[in-house]
Amino acid sequence: MRRLAVVQALACAILSGQTGPDQRQVVDSAGAARGRQIYAQFCVNCHGATARGTEQGPDLIRSTLVLRDRLGDQVGPAIKKLANHKADLTPAQVADITHFLKDRIEATVKNRNPEQPPNVLTGNLEAGRVYFNGAGKCNTCHSPTGDLAGVGRKYTPPDLQQRFLFPRRSKPLRVTVTPSGGQAVAGSLERIDDFSVALRDASGEYRAFSRNKNVKVEVNDPLTAHVQMLDSYTDQDMHNVVRYLESLK
């Protein structure tokens, strides 16, 4: 009996040291920051700025696959199987995406309020205006009397903040391919990886090219600046800009 008790005690000790299915993935803040950039580049158009889904893609915050995932063991295989997903992401990139999604899930749980959304208008309007026209260089692409006219009336403050940080791509990317000694071909980007690039030209014809050092590929992504700025914004910058944008009635 004593021997049996010892065996049982050892078994319990071993099992208690194992990672169970209900144990949460500890979010790595640096990984979440990297994952946010990857998400903004490849996922935001279909799954939305807050990962809650759109008409093109499902809600990832309430996804059982994401909830069960541990460092990409569920998300990674799913990305490789699903069409129109970037199947060549590295395991490290997939893990970073899961850190970002887990971070969003935690934030959603903490801020969930069925009566009132969280207050995001905590910034300074004038400081936001100065940043918009100065250090942020937002005015090089946007205008408060042009494309942003009335934006504060069009969206709620939380949605405005999400669209500012993770803007949605409304048009296909444009790409120009110049083969060695050939004429440049421009069109809407269909697919690109380390080995090939494909586009659809103005006539609608599908064109594919092998990539090598003699083939020049230029992708025009108007959201590149937004992705790059995610590393530069401070929390105060974000709140100030949102407060300024909300004032554009």
Backbone as numpy.savetxt, mean C-alpha at the origin, in Angstrom:
# Nx Ny Nz CAx CAy CAz Cx Cy Cz
3.22 -44.31 38.02 2.39 -43.11 38.02 3.26 -41.85 38.02
4.31 -41.91 38.85 5.18 -40.74 38.91 5.84 -40.48 37.56
6.28 -41.58 36.90 6.89 -41.42 35.58 5.91 -40.81 34.59
4.65 -41.26 34.64 3.62 -40.73 33.75 3.40 -39.24 34.00
3.40 -38.84 35.27 3.22 -37.44 35.61 4.35 -36.58 35.06
5.58 -37.12 35.14 6.74 -36.39 34.61 6.63 -36.21 33.11
6.23 -37.30 32.41 6.07 -37.24 30.95 5.03 -36.21 30.57
3.89 -36.22 31.29 2.83 -35.27 31.00 3.30 -33.83 31.22
4.07 -33.63 32.30 4.57 -32.29 32.60 5.51 -31.80 31.50
6.37 -32.72 31.02 7.29 -32.35 29.94 6.54 -32.03 28.66
5.50 -32.81 28.36 4.70 -32.57 27.15 4.04 -31.21 27.21
3.49 -30.86 28.37 2.85 -29.56 28.53 3.85 -28.43 28.35
5.06 -28.62 28.89 6.09 -27.59 28.78 6.50 -27.38 27.34
6.62 -28.49 26.60 7.00 -28.39 25.18 5.92 -27.69 24.38
4.67 -28.10 24.60 3.56 -27.52 23.85 3.39 -26.04 24.17
3.61 -25.68 25.43 3.44 -24.27 25.80 4.48 -23.39 25.14
5.60 -23.97 24.73 6.64 -23.19 24.06 6.42 -23.07 22.57
5.47 -23.79 22.02 5.20 -23.75 20.59 4.26 -22.61 20.26
4.37 -22.10 19.05 3.48 -21.04 18.59 2.14 -21.63 18.22
1.12 -21.22 18.90 -0.23 -21.72 18.63 -0.92 -20.93 17.55
-2.03 -21.42 17.02 -2.74 -20.74 15.93 -3.35 -19.43 16.36
-3.54 -19.20 17.67 -4.15 -17.97 18.14 -3.12 -16.93 18.58
-1.84 -17.29 18.53 -0.81 -16.35 18.94 -0.62 -15.29 17.87
-0.67 -14.02 18.27 -0.59 -12.94 17.30 0.83 -12.74 16.78
0.91 -12.32 15.54 2.19 -11.94 14.97 2.59 -10.60 15.56
3.78 -10.52 16.12 4.27 -9.26 16.68 4.64 -8.33 15.52
4.01 -7.17 15.48 4.24 -6.25 14.37 5.58 -5.55 14.52
6.38 -5.63 13.47 7.65 -4.93 13.42 7.41 -3.57 12.76
7.64 -2.49 13.48 7.30 -1.16 12.97 8.08 -0.81 11.70
9.35 -1.19 11.66 10.15 -0.92 10.45 9.62 -1.73 9.27
9.27 -2.99 9.54 8.69 -3.83 8.49 7.37 -3.28 8.01
6.54 -2.78 8.94 5.24 -2.21 8.57 5.42 -0.98 7.69
6.44 -0.17 7.98 6.71 1.02 7.17 7.13 0.62 5.75
7.97 -0.40 5.66 8.36 -0.88 4.32 7.16 -1.49 3.61
6.36 -2.23 4.36 5.18 -2.87 3.78 4.17 -1.86 3.28
4.07 -0.73 3.96 3.16 0.32 3.52 3.53 0.83 2.13
4.83 0.96 1.87 5.28 1.41 0.55 4.98 0.37 -0.52
5.24 -0.89 -0.20 4.96 -1.97 -1.17 3.46 -2.04 -1.44
2.67 -1.92 -0.39 1.21 -1.95 -0.54 0.74 -0.80 -1.42
1.28 0.40 -1.18 0.90 1.57 -1.96 1.24 1.41 -3.43
2.30 0.67 -3.72 2.75 0.50 -5.09 1.98 -0.58 -5.84
1.65 -1.67 -5.16 1.09 -2.81 -5.87 -0.33 -3.22 -5.47
-0.81 -2.77 -4.31 -2.07 -3.32 -3.78 -3.18 -2.31 -3.62
-2.83 -1.03 -3.46 -3.81 -0.04 -3.04 -4.94 0.15 -4.05
-4.67 -0.01 -5.34 -5.70 0.24 -6.35 -6.88 -0.70 -6.23
-6.63 -1.93 -5.85 -7.72 -2.91 -5.75 -8.26 -3.05 -4.33
-7.38 -2.96 -3.35 -7.81 -3.21 -1.97 -8.07 -1.94 -1.17
-7.81 -0.78 -1.77 -8.16 0.48 -1.13 -7.09 1.02 -0.21
-7.19 2.31 0.09 -6.20 2.99 0.90 -6.11 2.45 2.31
-7.23 1.94 2.82 -7.24 1.41 4.19 -7.26 -0.11 4.21
-7.07 -0.74 3.06 -7.09 -2.20 2.93 -8.46 -2.79 3.24
-9.51 -1.97 3.17 -10.86 -2.43 3.45 -11.61 -2.88 2.19
-10.90 -2.86 1.06 -11.50 -3.37 -0.16 -12.18 -2.32 -1.01
-12.32 -2.64 -2.29 -13.04 -1.79 -3.25 -13.85 -2.73 -4.15
-14.40 -2.18 -5.21 -15.12 -3.02 -6.17 -14.18 -3.97 -6.89
-12.88 -3.65 -6.89 -11.90 -4.49 -7.60 -11.24 -5.54 -6.70
-11.30 -5.37 -5.39 -10.61 -6.31 -4.50 -11.27 -6.39 -3.14
-11.10 -7.52 -2.43 -11.76 -7.74 -1.15 -11.13 -6.98 0.02
-11.87 -6.92 1.11 -11.42 -6.33 2.36 -10.35 -7.22 2.98
-9.13 -6.68 3.18 -8.04 -7.46 3.77 -8.02 -7.36 5.29
-8.67 -6.34 5.83 -8.70 -6.19 7.28 -9.54 -7.30 7.92
-10.59 -7.73 7.22 -11.48 -8.76 7.76 -11.23 -10.12 7.10
-10.15 -10.23 6.36 -9.82 -11.48 5.68 -9.33 -12.54 6.67
-9.96 -13.69 6.66 -9.51 -14.77 7.55 -8.12 -15.24 7.15
-7.80 -15.18 5.86 -6.46 -15.58 5.42 -5.40 -14.68 6.04
-5.65 -13.36 6.03 -4.70 -12.42 6.61 -4.62 -12.60 8.12
-5.76 -12.82 8.75 -5.78 -13.00 10.21 -5.00 -14.24 10.63
-5.05 -15.29 9.81 -4.35 -16.53 10.14 -2.88 -16.51 9.73
-2.52 -15.55 8.90 -1.16 -15.51 8.35 -0.12 -15.22 9.44
1.02 -15.85 9.29 2.17 -15.58 10.13 3.37 -15.34 9.23
3.71 -14.04 9.07 4.90 -13.64 8.29 4.87 -14.14 6.85
3.68 -14.19 6.27 3.55 -14.49 4.85 3.27 -15.93 4.51
3.08 -16.80 5.51 2.88 -18.21 5.18 1.54 -18.47 4.50
0.59 -17.54 4.64 -0.69 -17.66 3.96 -0.78 -16.68 2.79
-0.35 -15.44 3.04 -0.45 -14.39 2.04 0.46 -14.67 0.84
1.68 -15.13 1.10 2.64 -15.40 0.02 2.11 -16.38 -1.02
1.67 -17.58 -0.61 1.12 -18.53 -1.58 -0.11 -17.99 -2.30
-0.94 -17.21 -1.59 -2.15 -16.66 -2.21 -1.79 -15.69 -3.33
-0.78 -14.85 -3.09 -0.35 -13.88 -4.11 0.14 -14.60 -5.36
0.87 -15.69 -5.18 1.41 -16.43 -6.32 0.31 -17.12 -7.13
-0.78 -17.50 -6.47 -1.85 -18.24 -7.15 -2.84 -17.32 -7.87
-3.06 -16.13 -7.32 -4.09 -15.25 -7.84 -3.61 -14.48 -9.06
-4.48 -14.36 -10.04 -4.15 -13.61 -11.25 -4.05 -12.12 -10.94
-3.29 -11.40 -11.75 -3.14 -9.96 -11.64 -2.51 -9.52 -10.32
-1.75 -10.40 -9.68 -1.00 -10.05 -8.49 0.50 -10.13 -8.81
1.29 -9.38 -8.07 2.74 -9.37 -8.33 3.35 -10.61 -7.70
3.45 -11.65 -8.51 3.87 -12.96 -8.02 5.35 -13.06 -7.71
6.15 -12.06 -8.12 7.59 -12.16 -7.91 8.07 -11.38 -6.68
7.16 -11.04 -5.77 7.59 -10.42 -4.53 8.46 -11.40 -3.74
9.50 -10.90 -3.11 10.37 -11.76 -2.32 9.68 -12.12 -1.00
10.10 -13.20 -0.35 9.52 -13.54 0.96 9.63 -12.39 1.96
10.73 -11.64 1.91 10.90 -10.51 2.82 9.88 -9.42 2.55
9.59 -9.17 1.26 8.59 -8.16 0.91 7.20 -8.59 1.35
6.89 -9.87 1.17 5.58 -10.39 1.60 5.45 -10.26 3.12
6.51 -10.58 3.84 6.48 -10.46 5.30 6.24 -9.01 5.72
6.87 -8.07 5.01 6.66 -6.65 5.33 5.21 -6.24 5.08
4.61 -6.76 4.01 3.21 -6.47 3.74 2.33 -6.98 4.88
2.65 -8.17 5.40 1.84 -8.71 6.49 2.01 -7.87 7.75
3.21 -7.34 7.97 3.40 -6.44 9.13 2.53 -5.20 8.96
2.47 -4.66 7.74 1.63 -3.49 7.48 0.15 -3.82 7.71
-0.31 -4.96 7.18 -1.71 -5.34 7.33 -2.06 -5.62 8.79
-1.18 -6.30 9.51 -1.42 -6.57 10.93 -1.47 -5.26 11.72
-0.63 -4.32 11.34 -0.63 -3.01 12.00 -1.96 -2.30 11.75
-2.48 -2.41 10.51 -3.78 -1.78 10.19 -4.91 -2.47 10.96
-4.82 -3.77 11.10 -5.84 -4.50 11.85 -5.86 -4.05 13.30
-4.67 -3.93 13.89 -4.57 -3.50 15.28 -5.13 -2.08 15.43
-4.80 -1.20 14.48 -5.28 0.18 14.55 -6.79 0.24 14.41
-7.34 -0.62 13.55 -8.79 -0.66 13.35 -9.50 -1.10 14.62
-8.95 -2.11 15.27 -9.55 -2.60 16.51 -9.52 -1.53 17.60
-8.41 -0.82 17.70 -8.26 0.19 18.75 -9.16 1.40 18.51
-9.40 1.74 17.22 -10.15 2.96 16.91 -11.59 2.70 16.53
-12.02 1.45 16.65 -13.39 1.13 16.22 -14.40 1.84 17.12
-15.25 2.62 16.50 -16.30 3.36 17.22 -17.50 3.47 16.30
-18.59 2.75 16.57 -19.74 2.75 15.66 -20.47 4.08 15.61
-20.21 4.94 16.61 -20.94 6.20 16.67 -20.19 7.34 16.00
-18.87 7.35 16.13 -18.10 8.49 15.65 -16.72 8.05 15.19
-16.30 8.44 13.97 -14.96 8.07 13.50 -13.90 8.85 14.26
-12.65 8.36 14.26 -11.59 9.07 14.98 -11.36 10.46 14.41
-11.02 11.40 15.24 -10.78 12.78 14.83 -9.38 12.89 14.22
-9.32 13.22 12.94 -8.02 13.35 12.28 -7.69 14.82 12.02
-8.58 15.72 12.40 -8.35 17.15 12.16 -7.68 17.78 13.38
-6.49 17.29 13.66 -5.75 17.78 14.82 -4.57 18.67 14.43
-4.39 18.89 13.13 -3.26 19.67 12.65 -3.55 21.16 12.58
-2.55 21.90 12.14 -2.64 23.34 12.00 -2.85 23.70 10.53
-3.92 24.42 10.24 -4.27 24.74 8.86 -3.17 25.52 8.15
-2.68 26.58 8.78 -1.68 27.42 8.14 -0.37 26.67 7.92
0.01 25.83 8.91 1.22 25.02 8.75 1.05 24.04 7.59
-0.17 23.52 7.42 -0.45 22.62 6.30 -0.34 23.33 4.97
-0.80 24.58 4.92 -0.71 25.37 3.69 0.75 25.62 3.33
1.55 25.96 4.35 2.97 26.23 4.12 3.68 24.97 3.62
3.38 23.82 4.23 4.00 22.57 3.82 3.57 22.21 2.40
2.29 22.40 2.08 1.74 22.09 0.76 2.49 22.87 -0.33
2.76 24.13 -0.05 3.40 24.99 -1.05 4.91 25.06 -0.89
5.45 24.42 0.16 6.88 24.49 0.40 7.56 23.14 0.40
7.89 22.64 1.59 8.69 21.42 1.72 8.03 20.21 1.08
6.71 20.12 1.13 6.02 18.97 0.55 5.97 18.98 -0.96
6.14 20.17 -1.57 6.11 20.35 -3.03 4.81 19.82 -3.65
3.74 19.82 -2.84 2.45 19.33 -3.35 1.93 20.20 -4.49
2.25 21.51 -4.43 1.72 22.44 -5.43 2.35 22.28 -6.80
3.40 21.44 -6.90 4.00 21.20 -8.22 3.11 20.31 -9.09
2.20 19.56 -8.44 1.28 18.69 -9.18 -0.19 19.02 -8.94
-0.48 19.66 -7.80 -1.88 19.89 -7.41 -2.15 21.37 -7.18
-3.41 21.75 -7.31 -3.81 23.14 -7.12 -5.09 23.21 -6.29
-5.11 24.07 -5.25 -6.33 24.20 -4.44 -7.50 24.80 -5.21
-7.22 25.44 -6.34 -8.29 26.00 -7.17 -8.51 25.18 -8.43
-7.71 24.10 -8.58 -7.84 23.24 -9.75 -8.35 21.87 -9.38
-7.46 20.86 -9.39 -7.90 19.49 -9.14 -8.37 19.27 -7.71
-7.94 20.14 -6.77 -8.34 19.96 -5.37 -9.46 20.91 -4.94
-10.01 21.64 -5.88 -11.09 22.58 -5.54 -12.29 21.80 -4.97
-12.70 22.18 -3.77 -13.85 21.54 -3.15 -13.58 20.17 -2.57
-12.30 19.75 -2.47 -11.99 18.41 -2.00 -12.41 18.22 -0.55
-12.38 19.29 0.26 -12.78 19.19 1.65 -14.27 18.97 1.83
-15.02 19.32 0.81 -16.47 19.10 0.82 -16.84 17.74 0.27
-15.97 17.21 -0.55 -16.25 15.96 -1.25 -16.04 14.73 -0.38
-15.04 14.77 0.53 -14.69 13.60 1.33 -14.76 13.90 2.82
-15.04 12.88 3.61 -14.98 13.01 5.06 -13.51 13.12 5.46
-13.18 13.71 6.61 -11.78 13.84 7.02 -11.00 12.52 7.05
-11.55 11.41 7.60 -10.77 10.16 7.57 -10.49 9.69 6.14
-11.49 9.80 5.26 -11.30 9.36 3.88 -10.32 10.29 3.16
-10.38 11.57 3.49 -9.46 12.54 2.90 -8.02 12.21 3.28
-7.81 11.86 4.53 -6.46 11.50 4.99 -5.96 10.26 4.27
-6.81 9.26 4.12 -6.41 8.02 3.46 -6.09 8.26 1.99
-6.89 9.09 1.34 -6.65 9.36 -0.08 -5.40 10.22 -0.28
-5.10 11.05 0.68 -3.88 11.86 0.62 -2.64 10.99 0.76
-2.66 10.06 1.71 -1.50 9.21 1.94 -1.39 8.08 0.92
-2.54 7.51 0.53 -2.55 6.38 -0.41 -3.50 6.69 -1.57
-3.15 7.63 -2.45 -4.05 7.97 -3.55 -4.27 6.79 -4.49
-5.46 6.73 -5.03 -5.80 5.63 -5.93 -5.41 5.98 -7.37
-4.89 5.01 -8.06 -4.51 5.20 -9.46 -5.76 5.07 -10.32
-6.11 6.13 -11.02 -7.34 6.14 -11.82 -7.10 5.74 -13.28
-5.84 5.77 -13.71 -5.52 5.44 -15.09 -4.35 4.45 -15.13
-4.27 3.65 -16.20 -3.12 2.72 -16.33 -1.82 3.51 -16.41
-0.75 2.90 -15.95 0.56 3.52 -16.06 0.97 3.64 -17.52
1.72 4.67 -17.82 2.25 4.85 -19.16 3.71 4.40 -19.18
4.11 3.76 -20.25 5.47 3.27 -20.36 5.99 3.53 -21.78
7.28 3.84 -21.87 7.93 4.02 -23.17 9.10 3.04 -23.25
9.12 2.24 -24.29 10.17 1.24 -24.49 10.95 1.61 -25.75
12.27 1.70 -25.59 13.12 2.02 -26.74 14.10 0.88 -26.96
13.85 0.02 -27.95 14.77 -1.08 -28.24 16.10 -0.54 -28.76
17.14 -1.33 -28.67 18.45 -0.93 -29.16 18.40 -0.63 -30.65
18.73 0.60 -31.01 18.74 0.97 -32.41 17.36 1.09 -33.03
16.31 0.99 -32.21 14.95 1.05 -32.73 14.22 2.31 -32.33
12.96 2.39 -32.74 12.13 3.55 -32.43 11.38 3.33 -31.13
11.24 4.39 -30.36 10.54 4.30 -29.08 9.07 3.95 -29.30
8.55 3.08 -28.43 7.15 2.67 -28.49 6.51 3.01 -27.14
5.42 3.75 -27.17 4.76 4.17 -25.93 3.36 3.60 -25.86
2.87 3.42 -24.64 1.51 2.92 -24.47 1.19 2.67 -23.02
0.06 2.01 -22.79 -0.37 1.69 -21.42 0.32 0.41 -20.96
0.90 0.46 -19.78 1.64 -0.68 -19.27 0.70 -1.85 -18.97
1.03 -3.02 -19.52 0.26 -4.23 -19.27 0.95 -5.13 -18.25
2.26 -5.26 -18.37 3.03 -6.12 -17.47 4.50 -5.76 -17.53
5.17 -5.84 -16.35 6.60 -5.59 -16.33 7.25 -6.42 -15.23
8.40 -7.02 -15.53 9.20 -7.71 -14.52 10.66 -7.58 -14.94
11.53 -8.35 -14.32 12.96 -8.22 -14.62 13.33 -8.72 -16.00
12.43 -9.47 -16.65 12.78 -10.13 -17.91 12.02 -9.58 -19.12
10.88 -9.00 -18.90 10.08 -8.54 -20.04 9.20 -7.37 -19.65
8.70 -6.68 -20.66 7.75 -5.59 -20.45 6.75 -5.64 -21.60
5.48 -5.42 -21.28 4.44 -5.46 -22.30 3.57 -4.22 -22.16
3.11 -3.74 -23.30 2.26 -2.55 -23.31 1.20 -2.67 -24.39
0.23 -1.79 -24.33 -0.78 -1.71 -25.38 -0.70 -0.30 -25.96
-0.37 -0.21 -27.25 -0.11 1.09 -27.85 -1.42 1.82 -28.18
-1.28 2.99 -28.78 -2.44 3.85 -29.04 -3.49 3.18 -29.93
-3.05 2.25 -30.77 -3.99 1.57 -31.67 -4.66 0.38 -31.00
-4.22 0.07 -29.76 -4.78 -1.07 -29.05 -4.00 -2.35 -29.23
-2.90 -2.28 -29.99 -2.10 -3.48 -30.24 -1.24 -3.82 -29.03
-1.18 -5.11 -28.70 -0.37 -5.60 -27.58 1.06 -5.78 -28.06
2.02 -5.16 -27.36 3.43 -5.25 -27.74 4.22 -5.74 -26.54
5.09 -6.71 -26.76 5.91 -7.26 -25.68 7.38 -7.18 -26.09
8.25 -6.92 -25.10 9.67 -6.77 -25.35 10.46 -7.50 -24.27
11.55 -8.14 -24.68 12.47 -8.72 -23.71 13.34 -7.61 -23.16
13.65 -7.68 -21.86 14.45 -6.63 -21.24 15.92 -7.05 -21.16
16.80 -6.15 -21.56 18.24 -6.34 -21.40 18.86 -4.95 -21.31
20.17 -4.90 -21.17 20.84 -3.62 -20.94 20.73 -2.66 -22.12
20.36 -3.19 -23.31 20.26 -2.35 -24.50 18.83 -1.85 -24.75
17.89 -2.27 -23.90 16.50 -1.84 -24.04 16.18 -0.84 -22.93
15.78 0.35 -23.32 15.47 1.41 -22.36 13.97 1.37 -22.03
13.66 1.31 -20.74 12.27 1.26 -20.30 12.02 2.42 -19.34
11.06 3.26 -19.66 10.70 4.40 -18.83 9.24 4.29 -18.43
8.98 4.13 -17.13 7.62 4.04 -16.62 7.24 5.37 -15.98
6.14 5.92 -16.43 5.66 7.19 -15.89 4.55 6.91 -14.89
4.89 6.97 -13.61 3.91 6.73 -12.55 3.71 8.02 -11.78
2.56 8.68 -11.95 2.32 9.95 -11.25 2.24 9.81 -9.74
2.11 8.58 -9.23 2.01 8.37 -7.79 3.36 8.10 -7.13
4.43 8.09 -7.92 5.75 7.81 -7.37 6.11 8.77 -6.25
5.81 10.05 -6.46 6.14 11.05 -5.45 5.42 10.78 -4.14
4.16 10.34 -4.23 3.40 10.03 -3.01 4.03 8.87 -2.26
4.44 7.85 -2.98 5.07 6.68 -2.35 6.38 7.09 -1.68
7.18 7.89 -2.36 8.46 8.32 -1.82 8.28 9.19 -0.57
7.23 9.99 -0.57 7.00 10.90 0.55 6.59 10.18 1.82
6.14 8.95 1.72 5.75 8.21 2.92 6.91 8.07 3.89
8.13 8.12 3.38 9.31 8.03 4.23 9.70 9.39 4.81
9.11 10.46 4.27 9.52 11.81 4.66 8.54 12.49 5.60
7.26 12.18 5.48 6.27 12.83 6.32 6.53 12.56 7.80
6.34 13.56 8.63 6.21 13.33 10.05 4.71 13.24 10.35
4.35 12.73 11.51 2.94 12.67 11.87 2.32 14.07 11.84
3.09 15.06 12.29 2.56 16.42 12.32 2.34 16.95 10.91
3.27 16.64 10.00 3.09 17.04 8.59 1.78 16.50 8.05
1.52 15.22 8.29 0.30 14.58 7.79 -0.94 15.27 8.32
-0.97 15.50 9.64 -2.15 16.12 10.24 -2.34 17.55 9.74
-1.25 18.27 9.55 -1.35 19.65 9.07 -1.90 19.70 7.65
-1.40 18.81 6.78 -1.86 18.80 5.39 -3.33 18.41 5.31
-3.73 17.40 6.09 -5.14 16.99 6.09 -6.03 18.15 6.55
-5.58 18.87 7.56 -6.37 20.01 8.04 -6.49 21.06 6.96
-5.42 21.30 6.22 -5.46 22.27 5.11 -6.38 21.79 4.00
-6.26 20.53 3.60 -7.11 19.99 2.53 -8.58 20.04 2.92
-8.87 19.79 4.19 -10.26 19.81 4.65 -10.86 21.21 4.55
-10.00 22.23 4.56 -10.48 23.61 4.49 -10.85 24.03 3.06
-10.45 23.19 2.10 -10.72 23.56 0.69 -12.16 23.19 0.33
-13.08 24.03 0.73 -14.51 23.77 0.52 -14.97 24.29 -0.84
